[in-house]
Structure formats: C-alpha cells, structure tokens
Amino acid sequence: MRLDELHLKVLDEESVHDYAEELADISNATLYQFDRARLLDALGHLQKPSAHVFRNADGHAIAFKLGYQKEHGLFYSWLGGVLPAYRRKGLAHQLMQHQHEWASDEGYNAVETKARATNNPMIILNLKNGFQIRGVEFEGNNPAMVVMHKNLLK
C-alpha cells in the first residue's frame, strides 16, 4: 500500500448520517469490542458531527476520525480507528492533524478527547500533538478515562 493512493474525504453533518452504516462497520472493525448500535444511535443525537475518512484506491474506508461539537467553540474528537493492515503508517496522526485543521477553520477554539488509561498509544499520540491532560474520569469497573484538551488558537 502506498500512502499516495489514499484519498481523504471529510464528511459534514449531513454526509455523516448518509455514511452512518459505513462508519459503524469501520468502527466495529477497528475498535476492540465497539458496539455498532451505540454509534448508530449516537449519530442521531450528536451536535454537528463530522468525520474524516481515508479510503484506499478501491474506495474502501480504511481509517476514520469522528467528532462533534460539544459546546460552542469546543470540538470533541470521539472515535477513530485504522484497519489492522494499514496501521503503523502514520494514518492516525494524519487524520488527527486534518481534523484539527478542519476544526480550526470551522471556528472551533479547542479540541477535547478522552482515551482509556490503558490505551498508551493513543495517549502518547495525543500528547505528541499538543494535548494536555485535564483530568481522569471513572466509569464503574472500566479502566479510567484520561481527559485531554488542545487549544487551537494560534
């Protein structure tokens, strides 16, 4: 696979709903034990969702980053994943950069995200890309969630 054969598509609010099934499929394929029904249900309630999707030369979605407006000026980067065959090629980093540039162009001042405390690769990627840890949240017996924030103002 050559990176120059990949195509990035940005899905706006309307397109996210049009591609909901595809986003659910790639979420299920890339995220460990992710509930596709949860994603399909959540898409109907998210405020101004958007997704950045890498497609291979055949047009198949191979990586994605999905987020939504959490509040005025704050974009929440919710889900992302890369199919196993395409990992370790910098696609998650590229998607994050594209998402943050897009969010800044759309008028957002900051991005917030969370990662399981056990997901060291995601935490490291976020820290390397300008996020700062803001806190930790606990959900029952699940591993803690690390809350991170990035200022987009230049």
ZAGUVEX-160864 format. One record per residue (C-alpha): residue number from 1; residue in three letters; x, y, z. Coordinates in pm, whole numbers. Example, Ala and Ser with C-alpha at 12.3 -4.5 7.8 and 13.67 -1.06 7.14 Angstrom:
+-----+------+--------+--------+--------+
| seq | type |     xx |     yy |     zz |
+-----+------+--------+--------+--------+
|   1 |  ALA |   1230 |   -450 |    780 |
|   2 |  SER |   1367 |   -106 |    714 |
+-----+------+--------+--------+--------+
REM end
This chain:
+-----+------+--------+--------+--------+
| seq | type |     xx |     yy |     zz |
+-----+------+--------+--------+--------+
|   1 |  MET |      0 |      0 |      0 |
|   2 |  ARG |    125 |    344 |    -92 |
|   3 |  LEU |     10 |    646 |    104 |
|   4 |  ASP |    -26 |    848 |   -216 |
|   5 |  GLU |   -302 |    604 |   -322 |
|   6 |  LEU |   -520 |    703 |    -26 |
|   7 |  HIS |   -796 |    958 |    -52 |
|   8 |  LEU |   -921 |   1169 |    236 |
|   9 |  LYS |  -1290 |   1255 |    249 |
|  10 |  VAL |  -1440 |   1493 |    502 |
|  11 |  LEU |  -1799 |   1415 |    592 |
|  12 |  ASP |  -2008 |   1706 |    716 |
|  13 |  GLU |  -2315 |   1671 |    934 |
|  14 |  GLU |  -2543 |   1554 |    653 |
|  15 |  SER |  -2283 |   1320 |    499 |
|  16 |  VAL |  -2208 |   1160 |    837 |
|  17 |  HIS |  -2569 |   1047 |    854 |
|  18 |  ASP |  -2558 |    926 |    491 |
|  19 |  TYR |  -2248 |    716 |    571 |
|  20 |  ALA |  -2360 |    602 |    919 |
|  21 |  GLU |  -2360 |    231 |    832 |
|  22 |  GLU |  -2013 |    252 |    682 |
|  23 |  LEU |  -1883 |    440 |    987 |
|  24 |  ALA |  -2038 |    175 |   1211 |
|  25 |  ASP |  -1871 |   -100 |   1007 |
|  26 |  ILE |  -1524 |     53 |   1024 |
|  27 |  SER |  -1570 |    134 |   1394 |
|  28 |  ASN |  -1657 |   -228 |   1458 |
|  29 |  ALA |  -1355 |   -346 |   1256 |
|  30 |  THR |  -1102 |   -112 |   1419 |
|  31 |  LEU |  -1214 |    -62 |   1778 |
|  32 |  TYR |  -1197 |   -351 |   2022 |
|  33 |  GLN |  -1548 |   -462 |   2126 |
|  34 |  PHE |  -1715 |   -144 |   1999 |
|  35 |  ASP |  -2094 |   -157 |   1992 |
|  36 |  ARG |  -2205 |    -54 |   1642 |
|  37 |  ALA |  -2563 |      1 |   1764 |
|  38 |  ARG |  -2427 |    259 |   2009 |
|  39 |  LEU |  -2266 |    453 |   1725 |
|  40 |  LEU |  -2575 |    442 |   1505 |
|  41 |  ASP |  -2792 |    560 |   1793 |
|  42 |  ALA |  -2545 |    832 |   1899 |
|  43 |  LEU |  -2519 |    979 |   1549 |
|  44 |  GLY |  -2882 |   1085 |   1576 |
|  45 |  HIS |  -2807 |   1290 |   1887 |
|  46 |  LEU |  -2467 |   1445 |   1818 |
|  47 |  GLN |  -2442 |   1816 |   1757 |
|  48 |  LYS |  -2276 |   1895 |   1422 |
|  49 |  PRO |  -2092 |   1564 |   1372 |
|  50 |  SER |  -1811 |   1538 |   1120 |
|  51 |  ALA |  -1581 |   1258 |   1010 |
|  52 |  HIS |  -1252 |   1236 |    827 |
|  53 |  VAL |  -1218 |    911 |    635 |
|  54 |  PHE |   -921 |    767 |    447 |
|  55 |  ARG |  -1015 |    543 |    156 |
|  56 |  ASN |   -783 |    311 |    -36 |
|  57 |  ALA |   -753 |    307 |   -417 |
|  58 |  ASP |  -1055 |     74 |   -433 |
|  59 |  GLY |  -1269 |    326 |   -241 |
|  60 |  HIS |  -1293 |    121 |     79 |
|  61 |  ALA |  -1279 |    306 |    411 |
|  62 |  ILE |   -961 |    205 |    593 |
|  63 |  ALA |   -929 |    469 |    866 |
|  64 |  PHE |  -1152 |    733 |   1026 |
|  65 |  LYS |  -1175 |   1006 |   1290 |
|  66 |  LEU |  -1521 |   1109 |   1409 |
|  67 |  GLY |  -1616 |   1401 |   1630 |
|  68 |  TYR |  -1883 |   1658 |   1706 |
|  69 |  GLN |  -1948 |   1997 |   1858 |
|  70 |  LYS |  -1954 |   1957 |   2234 |
|  71 |  GLU |  -2032 |   2320 |   2303 |
|  72 |  HIS |  -1979 |   2650 |   2125 |
|  73 |  GLY |  -1612 |   2670 |   2029 |
|  74 |  LEU |  -1527 |   2320 |   2157 |
|  75 |  PHE |  -1496 |   2021 |   1926 |
|  76 |  TYR |  -1498 |   1674 |   2081 |
|  77 |  SER |  -1287 |   1414 |   1899 |
|  78 |  TRP |  -1482 |   1100 |   1985 |
|  79 |  LEU |  -1379 |    794 |   1785 |
|  80 |  GLY |  -1105 |    694 |   1549 |
|  81 |  GLY |   -954 |    381 |   1411 |
|  82 |  VAL |   -731 |    232 |   1145 |
|  83 |  LEU |   -782 |   -114 |    996 |
|  84 |  PRO |   -507 |   -352 |   1117 |
|  85 |  ALA |   -349 |   -392 |    770 |
|  86 |  TYR |   -296 |    -14 |    750 |
|  87 |  ARG |   -159 |     51 |   1099 |
|  88 |  ARG |    191 |    181 |   1179 |
|  89 |  LYS |    192 |    405 |    871 |
|  90 |  GLY |    106 |    736 |   1039 |
|  91 |  LEU |   -259 |    744 |    932 |
|  92 |  ALA |   -396 |    815 |   1282 |
|  93 |  HIS |   -155 |   1108 |   1312 |
|  94 |  GLN |   -256 |   1241 |    970 |
|  95 |  LEU |   -626 |   1209 |   1049 |
|  96 |  MET |   -575 |   1395 |   1376 |
|  97 |  GLN |   -390 |   1677 |   1201 |
|  98 |  HIS |   -659 |   1705 |    932 |
|  99 |  GLN |   -935 |   1702 |   1193 |
| 100 |  HIS |   -771 |   1976 |   1398 |
| 101 |  GLU |   -701 |   2195 |   1093 |
| 102 |  TRP |  -1062 |   2148 |    986 |
| 103 |  ALA |  -1192 |   2230 |   1336 |
| 104 |  SER |   -981 |   2547 |   1348 |
| 105 |  ASP |  -1108 |   2651 |   1001 |
| 106 |  GLU |  -1465 |   2588 |   1123 |
| 107 |  GLY |  -1416 |   2832 |   1412 |
| 108 |  TYR |  -1351 |   2593 |   1699 |
| 109 |  ASN |  -1111 |   2722 |   1966 |
| 110 |  ALA |  -1021 |   2387 |   2120 |
| 111 |  VAL |  -1048 |   2010 |   2088 |
| 112 |  GLU |  -1123 |   1772 |   2371 |
| 113 |  THR |  -1082 |   1396 |   2371 |
| 114 |  LYS |  -1066 |   1102 |   2608 |
| 115 |  ALA |   -871 |    778 |   2600 |
| 116 |  ARG |   -875 |    477 |   2824 |
| 117 |  ALA |   -586 |    493 |   3070 |
| 118 |  THR |   -483 |    153 |   2931 |
| 119 |  ASN |   -457 |    291 |   2574 |
| 120 |  ASN |    -99 |    418 |   2593 |
| 121 |  PRO |    -50 |    457 |   2214 |
| 122 |  MET |   -349 |    695 |   2192 |
| 123 |  ILE |   -245 |    893 |   2498 |
| 124 |  ILE |    109 |    929 |   2360 |
| 125 |  LEU |    -23 |   1033 |   2016 |
| 126 |  ASN |   -243 |   1297 |   2179 |
| 127 |  LEU |     40 |   1433 |   2393 |
| 128 |  LYS |    275 |   1448 |   2093 |
| 129 |  ASN |      9 |   1651 |   1910 |
| 130 |  GLY |    -33 |   1924 |   2167 |
| 131 |  PHE |   -295 |   1787 |   2402 |
| 132 |  GLN |   -266 |   1843 |   2774 |
| 133 |  ILE |   -414 |   1610 |   3035 |
| 134 |  ARG |   -701 |   1782 |   3214 |
| 135 |  GLY |   -822 |   1502 |   3439 |
| 136 |  VAL |   -937 |   1146 |   3481 |
| 137 |  GLU |  -1291 |   1006 |   3478 |
| 138 |  PHE |  -1407 |    676 |   3622 |
| 139 |  GLU |  -1694 |    464 |   3489 |
| 140 |  GLY |  -1776 |    178 |   3723 |
| 141 |  ASN |  -1531 |   -110 |   3685 |
| 142 |  ASN |  -1399 |      9 |   3346 |
| 143 |  PRO |  -1045 |    144 |   3314 |
| 144 |  ALA |  -1023 |    516 |   3387 |
| 145 |  MET |  -1061 |    766 |   3102 |
| 146 |  VAL |   -788 |   1028 |   3061 |
| 147 |  VAL |   -943 |   1362 |   2959 |
| 148 |  MET |   -725 |   1573 |   2729 |
| 149 |  HIS |   -760 |   1922 |   2586 |
| 150 |  LYS |   -586 |   2107 |   2300 |
| 151 |  ASN |   -606 |   2478 |   2233 |
| 152 |  LEU |   -645 |   2556 |   1861 |
| 153 |  LEU |   -596 |   2931 |   1884 |
| 154 |  LYS |   -284 |   3044 |   1707 |
+-----+------+--------+--------+--------+
REM end
